[in-house]
Amino acid sequence: MKLVCPHERALIDRLEGRTVCVRVDAARDIAAAAADVRRRNTLSCVICESVPIEDIEIEDDWQGVPIALMAPSVGRFRNVAKKAAALRKLNLRIYLPCEADNLTGARLLASLGIAVCIDFGAAPDWEALADLMTYALLGPVPHAPIDPFQTIADGYRQAARSDDWGRVFFDDPSRTLHLDAEGRIALSRRDLKAGDFVACDLSKLDSAEVKHAIEQRLDAWRNLFAEDHFCARCEAWRICRARMCDGKAAPDGCDAFFHEMAEVIERRRGKPESNRPAEKWRP
């Protein structure tokens, strides 16, 4: 089980022998946060809220640190291209929100050998995402992985429920729990921000009550069938897993997107695997 926590020394020093994803608010804190975690725990990655990629100042002590760089945008490509060689040397994944310029930027970053992940958000442009998804999975030119498409494809099952690709976004309570600065425990980042905690002390991490809360969350998909929710009738349910259902009274194009993705994955499985750049750390 991975723990996502803020870079608070008082909190981290209370952890022992855990696997930790540590959050920082500024790139200058990446190396220090990694060192603080590694003193008594295993570092999974440093999650950094970042400036646009073109404005990143790459530091030498980032070498050997797995980094999830949460950037608002890529920026002007001519400026990013100057940093491409340095970015490729890092154990780095760049996370971008689903906006038109970022979809183009994600393709360009991947073509440069830089792993990237698109956060779909609440109401994405499904047609634009489908174009990027097809490039990510069927593009003839070698490129770095583009998530969540790569992870979805790797966990896809044709005749059964596919793996939960929420882990790409640190949102899978079977793999990841979230802590606040006080050590209170939540099942997701959203729950943590809402103050919805399953336990209020680190001593409860391995408790029966936390395990029960995880099991309940993992079984929540069954409620969709009991409620006759439209997701339960969707042909693409086994791949989407109803991750996009919040706030919707009907599909908004998500059904067509995930149905098309299933077809693309099937086509991809019939093709020889192209050579890709070396795989970076994975959530």
N, C-alpha and C positions, 0 to 999 in steps of 0.2 A: 504494500500500500504506500503510495506516495503522499506526501504532505505538502500542500502549497501554503506558504506562510510569508508574512512580510519580513523585511530585513530588520529585525529587532533583536539585538544581542541578548537581551534578557529572556526573550522567548526561545531563541535558538539554543541558548545554553541549557535550557530545560529539556532539550531533546537528546536522545542517546541511541545511536545505532539505527536511525531512521533514514529513509530515502526522501530527500527534501527538494522541492522546487521553491526557490526563494525569490520574492518580488522586490524589485527596486524601482524607484521613481526617476532615477537619472543614470545615464550610461556611465558616469564617472564612478558609480558605486558597484559596478559589476564585479570587478576583481575582489574587492573587499568582502562582498557578500558571499562569493564562492569560497573564499578562505575561511570565513566564519563558519559556514556549514561544514566544510571538510574537516574541521578540527575534531568533531565527534560523530559526524554523520556522513552519509553518502550523498553527494550532490547529483540530482537528476538534471537540473538546469537552473539558470538564472532567467527570470521573466522580467524584462525591462520595458517600461513605458518609454517610448522613444520619440525623438523628433523625426521629420521626414528623412528618408535614407540619404538624400543628397547632402544633408547637413550633419550626418554622423561623423564624429571624430573618433576614428578607430585607434584604440590604445594597444600597446604591445602586450600588456598583461592580460589581455583577453584570450591569448593563445591557450588552448587546452581547456577552456571553459565552455560547456554547452550553453548556448544562449537562445532564448526565445525573444526576439526583438519585435515588440508590438508598435509598429509605426503607423501614423495616420495616412501617410502617402509615400510614394517613391520619390517624387520630385522630378526635376529635369534630368532626362536620361544622360545627356552629355556629361553632367556632373557625377552621376552614379557610375558611369562607365569608367571614370578615372579611378574609382575605388574598387572596381570589380575584382582585381587580383587580390587585394587585401581581404576583401569579404570572403572570397573563396577559400582562403587559408584558415578561416575560423570555423569552429563547430557551431554553425549558426543556422537558425530558421527565422525567416522574416514573416511576420503576421501582418496582414493588411485588411482593412474593412472593404466590403464589397461595393465599390464605386467604379464607374466606367474607366477612369484613368488608372485606377489600381489594377483592374483586370488586364489592361494592356501592360502595365508595369510588371505584373506577376509573370506574364509570358516572357518579357524581356529579361527579368532576373533569372528565371529558370533557364533561358537560353544561354546565359552567362555561367551556368553551373551553380547558382545560388538557390538553395531550397527555400520554398515560399509556401505560405498557407493563406487562404482567403476565408475570412469570417463572413458567412452568408448574411448575417443580420436578420431583421424581421421580414423585410419585403424586398428581396433582391430582384434584379432583372434576370429572369430565368433564361431568356434566350441568349443573353450575353454570357451567362454562366455556362450554358450548354456549349457555346463555342470554345470557351477556355477548357472545359472538361474534356471535350473531344481532342483538343490539342494535347492536354496533359496525358491522356491515356493512349492516343493513337498517333500522335505526332511522329513523323518519320525521322526527324533529326534528334539525336541524343540531347537530353536536357535534364536538369535537376528535377526532383519530384515536386509536384504541385499538389498540396493538400487543400481540403480533405479528400480530393479525388483519389489520390494514391492509396490512402488508408481505407477508404470505402471499397476500392477495387480489391485490395489485398484481403479484406474480410468478407467479401461477397460470397453468398451461397445461393445457388440457383433455385433450390426447392425448400429452403428453410430460412429462418430469421438470420440475417447477417450480423456480423459483429457490430458492437456499438462504436461508431466513429467519433463519439463525443470526447474520447480520450485525446484527440488532436487538440481540443480546446480546454483540456484539463477538466472536463465535465463528464466524468464517468465514475460514480461513487464506488463501483467495484474495484477501481484502481486508484482513485484520488480523493482525498479529503482536504478541506480548506480550513485554515486556522486564522483567527484574528490575532491582534497583538497581545490579547489577554489569554490566549490559548483556548478560546471557545471554538467548538468544532461544528462545521457546516458541511452539507453534502455537495454543495456547488458554490461557485462564486456568486451567483445570483442570490442564493439563500444567505450567504454571508453578508452581502450588502443590505439585504432586507432584515437582518437580525434574526433569521430563522435558524437557530442552532439546535443540534440534536444532543449536545452535551456542552457543559459550561466549564470544563476543566480538562487539562491534558491527561490527567490520570484515568479518564474515561475512554481514551483512544481505543483500547482493546476490549472494551466492556461489551457485555451482552446487549445493552440498550443501543449502543452505536451499531453493532452488527444487525440488530433487528431493524433499525431505521434504514440501513443500507438495503436490506432484503425487501423492505416495503417499497422503497423507491425503485428498485430493479423490477419489481412485479407490477408497478403502476400501469404498465402498458395494457394489462388485462382489463383495466377499467374502460378502455376505449371500446372494447367489444361489448361489455355490459351496457354501456351507454349508447351503443349503436352509432358511434362517432363516425364521421365520413372517412377518417383515416383508416378505420377498421375495414372499410369496403374498398380501399384503394389497392390496385394491383401492384403498386410500387412500395407497399408498406414494408415488405421484408427487407428492403434496402434503406429506406428513409427512417424507419422505426419511429415515425411520428414526431421527429425532432422539430419539424417546422409547423406544428399545428397550433401553437399559442396564438390566441386572439383571432382565429379564423372561423368563419361559419361555413366555409366551403373552400375547396382547393383554389389557389390563385396562380396556377401554373406549375406548382411544385410537383404535382402528380405526373404531368407530362415530362418534366425534367428528369425525375428519378426513373421513370419508365425508360426514357431514352438512355439514361446512364447504364441501366441494366443491359440494354442491347449493346452499348459500346463495350462494356466489360466482356460480354460474351465474344464479340468480335476480336477484342484484344487477346483473349485466351487462345485464339486460334493462330496468333501471329508469333514468330520468334521474338524473344525479348531483345530489345536493342540495348546497346551499351549505354549506361548512364554514369554520370559522375559518381564518385564514392558517396555512399549513403552517410548522412549526418545523423546526429542523435535523433531519437524519435520519442514523442510523448508516450 
